[in-house]
Amino acid sequence: MTALAPDDITALDACALSDAIHARRISCREVMQANLARIHRLNPTYNALVSLRPDDELLAEAEACDAELARGKSGQGSRGWMHGLPQAIKDLAHAEGLPTTLGSPLMTDFIAKEDGLMTARMKAAGAIVIGKTNVPEFGLGSHTFNEVFGATRNAYDPAKSAGGSSGGAAVALALRLLPVADGSDFMGSLRNPAAWNNGFGFRPSQGRVPLWPAVDVWINQLVTEGPMARSVRDVARLLQTQAGWSPDTPLSIADSADWAGAEGQFDLKSQRIGWLGDLDGYLAMEPGILDACTQGLQRLEGLGCAVAPARLGMPPARVWDAWLVWRRVLVASRIAPFFLQAANRPRIKPEAVWEFDQAQGCTANQFLAASVARTQFHQSMLKLFEQHDFLALPAAQVWPFDIGERWPRQIAGRAMDTYHRWMEVVIYATFAGLPCISVPTGFNAAGLPMGLQLIGKPQDDAGVLRLATAYEQAIGDWLAVQPPLQG
C-alpha cells in the first residue's frame, strides 16, 4: 500500500478513491480510519452526521472488504465501484438497523428493519453505511435543524444555515467527511444545500431514481432521491448506481441514459442557454445573487455557449398557486399518520402543522384544477426548449442566513408570506419533472457560496451532466476554495 496522510485520503473524490482502492494503493481500512478521524474531529462542531455506528464495527466491515479484494483476481473480489467507501444515508430514507428519525421526536425509537431501495443499491455497489445525514423535521424547509439532533452548520460559516433538507449531506461533503452523498429533492433539497456548501447537487428526471418504500407510487411524483458530490464525475457515477426501473415503482424510467457520455465530448458552441434570472422581477433576490450567477454564465459563454434572456411563458403567480395545492396535498398525506393521535400535535414543528392544516378541505376538483395548471406549465416549458437547450436560474434567493433563524421573513424588503416562499426559485424544475443540477457560482464578500441551476429537457439527465462537466472545468478557482475549518 502507498502511504497517504489521512487528510490526503479524505481529499480524494469518490471515483479517485475507488480507483485507488481497486488498484490496491490504499486499503479500505485506511479509508475508513481516515474518514472516522476527520468525522470525530469536525462533526461535533458542524453536526452533519447523526446516528453514527461504532468505529469497531465499521473498521471490521472495511477489513472484510479488503479481504474480499485480496481473494479476488482482476477485480473479481470487488462488490462494485463503491467497494469500501463510507456512506451516510439521508435521515428520511431507511438503512437497516439504523434509526430513521425524519428529524422528529416522534420517531426517535424507530429502527429500520430493511434498506430503502436507494440504500440497497449503494450497498450492492460496495458502500459501507456508517450512519445518517441530518435533516429538518420531516424534511420540511431548506434549513437543517430539528429537536432530535439539533442544527447542521454551514461548512463555510458555522454561524449560518447549511440549507436543506439534504443539509447534513452537503456539509459532510464540503468537510470531506464523506466522498459522495445521497439525498432527496422536493423543493430544492439537493440543490439549495449544494449551492450553500460549494458542491454539485443533482435532481434527476422524475422517475429516474425510484423511491421505495413509499405509501403511494402513483400521485406522489414531486419528490425524488438523487446524488450530491464534489465533482460532476462523482454525481454521474452515483446516479448510475441509484437509477433504474423497479417493479415496485411503476412510473420509474425503464430505459437507460448514456451515463458514460457525461464525461465524453460535448459541443459547447452549439448549446443555447436561456437565463430566466428573477423572472422579470417576480422573484425577490438578495443583493449579489444575480451578479454571482451572471459570473457563472460568463464562464459558460467563455466556453462557447450562447446565453440569452428567457421568459417563463406562464404567469409565475399561477404556477405558484398550483404548486401550493400539489405540495399541501402531498406533504399533508405523508405526515397525516402523525396527527392521528391528538397528543402528537404539540410535538410537531409549526411549519408541518401549517402544511397539514392548509390541506384539510381541499377537494378533488381543486386538486384536478391544479393538475391542469401544472400540465399547462409543462407545455410552456417545452416551448422554451424549442428556443433553448438548457435553462438557468439561481439555486437560491438568499445567501445562507443565521442558523438561529427559522426561515427568512423577508427578502430585499419584500415579505415572505409562507415559510417556504423564499425557496420559490427551485419549484420550476420540480413541477415539470425536469433534470436539474446546482453548480457552484462563486462567493460573496463574506465568503458564502452560491449556486446556479442548470435545467435540461425532459429525461436529458446525461445532457445536463455533460454541460455541468464542461462548466466544472472553467470554475477551478471556485472549487479550490476550502471551508475555513473549525474543530
N, C-alpha and C positions, 0 to 999 in steps of 0.2 A: 504494500500500500504506500502511496505517496503521502508524506506528512504535510497536512494542511492545518493552519491555525483554525480554531473553531469559528472565528468571525469570517474567515475566508470561505469556509464551508457554507455558512448561512447566507453569504453574499451571492452564491450561485443561484441562478433561476432554476426552475423545476426541470426544464429539458437538459440544461447543462449538468445538473445534479444527477439526473437519471443516466446520462452518458457516462459520468464518472463512476457511478456505482456499477454499471454493467461492464465497464472496461476494467473493473477491479482496481481502480486507482484510489478508491475510498470505500470504506465498509459502511454498511447500513447502521452498525452500532455507532461508528464515529459520527454519522449524520445525526442520529438520534441524540447522542450526547451533546453535540454542538447546539442543537435546537433547544434541548431541555435547559442547558446552561443559560442560553440567552433568554428563554422564557422566564426562568426563575429570577433573572436579573432585572428584566424590564416589565414583565406583565403586572407585578404588584403596583406599579405606577400607572400604567395605561389601561389595565383591566380589559384586554381584548379577548382573552381566552378564559373559559369557565369550565367547570366540571372536569378538570384535568385528571387523567388516570395516573396511578402511581408510577414513578420512574422505573422501578424494578420490573414491572410488567411490560412496559414499553421497551426497555432495553432487551428483555428476553425475546420479545417479538422481533426486534431488529436482528438479534443474533440468529434467530430461526431463518430470517430472510437471507442472511449471509451464508448459512449452512446450505440452503437450497441452491444458491448460486454456485457454491463450491462443488456440489454434487452434479450440477448440470454441465453440459458441454455446449459451446457455441450459443450461449444464451438460453438454453433449454431449461435451465433451473429458474428462470425468471417468471414471475406471475404476470408481468406486463410492464409498461413504461414507468408506472408509479411504484415499482418494486422498492419497498423500504422507505418511501417518502412519508414523512409525518404529515398528517392531515387532520384538521379540526372541522367538524360539521356544524353548520349554522343551527342555532338552537331553536329553529322552527321545524327541523327535519329530524327523523329518527336515526339513531345509531344504537344497535343492540347493546343492552347492558348499561347504557348511559342515560341520564335524565334528559327528557325533552320538556323543559320548563316553560317554553314560549315566553320567558321573562315574566311569568305570572306567579304570584304567591299561591294561587290555587293549584299549581301544577308542580310544586317542588318535590312531591313524593312520587311522581310518575316516572317509571323507568321503562324505556322502550324494550319490547320483547323481540323485536326484529328490526332489521335495517330498512330504511326507505330505499326506493329504487335507485336514486342517485348515489346514496351511500354504498349500496351493494355493488354498483358498477365501478365505483372508485376502489373499493376493496378488492374486487376481482382483478383490477389493473395493478394491484400490489400495494395500495396505500395502507399505512398503519394509522388508525384513528386514535388520536391522543386525547381528544376532548371535544368541546363545543366552542363556538364563537358567540359572543354576546349579542343580544338583540333588544330592541324596545319591546315593551309588553305587547304580546300578540302580533308583533311586527308592525305596529301602527305608529306612523310618524317617522320622519327621517332624522331622528335623534336617538341614539342608543343609550337608553337608561331604563332601569326597572328597579322594583323593590326587592328583587331576589339577589341580584349580584351588584347593583349599583350602575354607575355610568362608565362608558368607554370613552377614553380621552383621545383627542386628535393626535396623530403621530407628530405633526409639525408644531403643535402648541397644545400642551395638555390642559390648558385653561379653556379650550374650545371644544365644540361638539365634533364627534367623529362622523356625523351623518348616520344614515341607516336606511333600511333596517339591517343591512349587512355591514354594520359599523365595526363590529369586532373582527370580521374577516378582513376588511380594508386596512385596519390598523395593524393587525397581525402580519399582513403582507409588507406594509411600509416599514415596520420594525424588524423585518427578516426573522420573525418567529415561525413563519410557515413559508415554504417555497411557492405554494399556489393555494388558492382558496375557492371554496364553493359558496354560493349564496342563492338568493331568490329575489325576484323583482316584480312588484305590482305597480307601485308609484315611484319608480326610480331607485329601488332599494339596492340594486347592484351599481347603478350609475352615479348617484349622488355621493355615497361614501368613497367610491373610487376617485371621483373628482376632488374631494376634500383631503385625500391622502396620496395624491400624485401617482395613481395607478390606472389600470385598464379594467373597466367593468363592462361585461357584455350581456345584454339582454337578447337571447336568441329569438328567432321567429316563434310565434305561438305554436306549440305542438312539437317543436324541435327536441326539447328535453321533457320527457313525460314526467308528470308529478304523481307519485304514488307512494303511500296510500293517500286516498282522497275520498271524502264523503260523496262528492258529486264530480263526475267526469264529463258532463255534457254542457252545463251552463257556466261553471266557474272557469272561464278561459281568459282571465286577465293576469293571473299570476303565473310566473314560470321560474324554474330554477335555472342556474347558469354559472359560468365561470368568472373569476376575477384573478388578475395576475399582475406581475411587474413587467411582463413583456407580452406582445401580441402572440408570439410563438407559443407561449405557455397557455394563453387563452384558447387558442385553436386546438392545442393538444388535449386540454382538459375537456373542452366542448365535445371533441370526438368521443371521449370516454363517456360523457354524460348523455349524449344524444342517442336517438334510435327508437324505432317504434316499439311499443309494448302492447300486448293484448289487453292489459288492464286499463289502458287509456286509449279508447277507440279513435279519438281525434288527434292522436300523435302522428307525426310525419313519418311515413314509411320509407320514402326514397332517401338516399344518402346525398350529401353535398361533397364537393371536391375540396375536402379539408386541406389536402396537401397543396392545392393551388393557392391557398392563402399565403404560402411562402414563396410562390413562384413569380414569374414575370407578370407585370401589371402595367398597362399602357396608361400612365397618368395623364398624358396630354390629351386624351380623349374623354376624360372624366369631367362632367359638369356638376358642380355643387351649388345647390340652392340655399342661400343663407336666409333663414327665417328671423333671426335676431330676436327682438322683443315683440314680434307680431305687430309691427307698426304702432308701438307704444302701449299695446294692450297689457303686456306682462310687466309688472313692476320689477325693476332691476336695481340692485345696489350699485353705486358708482364703481367703475373699474371692470365690471364683469364683461360687458360688451367689448371693451377695449382688449381685455385678455383674450377673448375668443377671436377677435379680429386678428390678433397676433398669430394665433394658431392657423387661421385661414390663410394668412400671408405665407406661412410656411408651406401650405399646400399649393398656393399659387407659385411659389418658388420652385416647386417640383413639376410644374406644368399644368396643374388643374385649372379649370376655368371656374371662378367663383362669381356668382351673380345674386342679387337680391331676389327673394321669392316671397310669395304671399300664400297664406294658408288655403284660401279658396272657399272657406266656410266661416261664418262668424264664430270666433273663438268662444264667445259667451254661450253660444248654443252648444258647442262641443262640451264645455264645462258643465252645463246643466244636464246633459245626457250622461256625462261621466259620473256626476254625483248620484244619479239614480242607480246606475250599474254598481258603483262602489258600495253604496249603502246596502243594497240588497245582498251583494256577495260577502261583504265583511260581516254584516249582521247575521247571515246564515251560518257563517263559520264560528262566530263566538256565541251564538244563541244557547248552546248547551250550558254555558257558564251562568246563564241568567235563570235557569230552571229553578234554582234554589234562591229565594229572596235574600238569604243571608250573604250570598256571594257579592251582591251588587256593590256594597260599600268597599269591597276589596278589589274592585276593577277600576282601572285608570279612567278618569273622567272622559278622556277622548274616546275610549272604547264604548263607554256608556252612551255618549252622544251619538256615535255611529249606530249603535243598536236602536236607540230611541228614534232616530231620524227615519229608520227603515220601516218602523211599525206603521201599518195602514197603507203602505204602497200597494197599489192594485196591479193586477196582471196587465191591464190596459196601459197604465203608466209605464210599466217596465217595457212593454212592447213598443210604445212610442219612443222610449229612449233607445231601443234597439234599432228602430227605423232611422233615427237621427245618427246613430253610430254607423249604420250602413251608408248613409249619405256622406258622412265624414270619410269613410273608407274610399268611396268613389272620388271624392275631392283629392285625396292623397294620391290615388292612381293617376289622376290628371296632372298633378305636379310632376310625377315621374315621367310624363311624356316630354317634359322640358328639361328635367334634371335627372342625373344618375343617382345622386345622393342628396340628402337634405341635412342641414346643420342647424343646431340650436345650442345655447348654453346648457350645461348639465345642471346648473343650479341658478337660483335668482338672488341668493345671498351668499356672502362669504361665511365660512364657519363661525358660528356665533358662540357666545359664552355658554359654558357647559351647564351652568345653573339655570339657564332659561329653558322653559319647556318647548316653546316654539316662537318664531318671530311674529310679533303682533303687528308690525308694520314694516314696509319696505320702501325706502326713499320717500317717507312721508305718507305713503298710501296704506290704509288699514287693511289687514288680512281678516276676512270675515269667518274663516274656519281655521282649524288647527293645521290643515294641510294645504291651504290656498297658496302658501309660499312655495310649494313644490309643483305648481301647475305646469311648469315648463316641461315636465317629463311625461305628461299623460299622452302625448300625441303618438309616439311610437307604440306605447302600450295599447291604446284604444284601437289602433289599426292593425295590431298584431305583427308589427314590422321588426326586423332585426336592427339593433342599435348598440353602438359601443360608445362609452365615455372615454375620451383620451385626454391626457394632460395638456394644459394650455398655459402653463406658467404660474407665476405667483404675484401677489400684491406686495405693497411696500412693507407689510407686516410679516411677509414670508409665508402667507397662507396660500395653499394651492387652489386651482380652479380647473374645471374640465369642460370639454366641448363634446356634444353629442353628434355622432355621425350616423344617420339613419339610412338604411338600404331598402331596396324594392322587396316586395313580398318573397319570402323564402330565399333571399340572396344573402344568406349568412356569410358564405365564402367571399362574396364581393366586398362586404363590409370589412371582413378581416384582411383582405388584400389591400384595401385603401388604408386601413389602420397600420398595416405593416410598413407601407411606404411612408406614411406620416411619421411613424416611430423613428425612422432613420434621420428625420430632419429635426428632432427635438431632443437630441442627446444632452444638450446643456440643461434642459429642464429635468430630464430623467436622472441626471447626475446629482441633483440636489437631494441630499440625505436629511432625514429628520435630525434636529439637534437633541440627541437622546438625553433623557432624564431617568436615572435609575441605575 
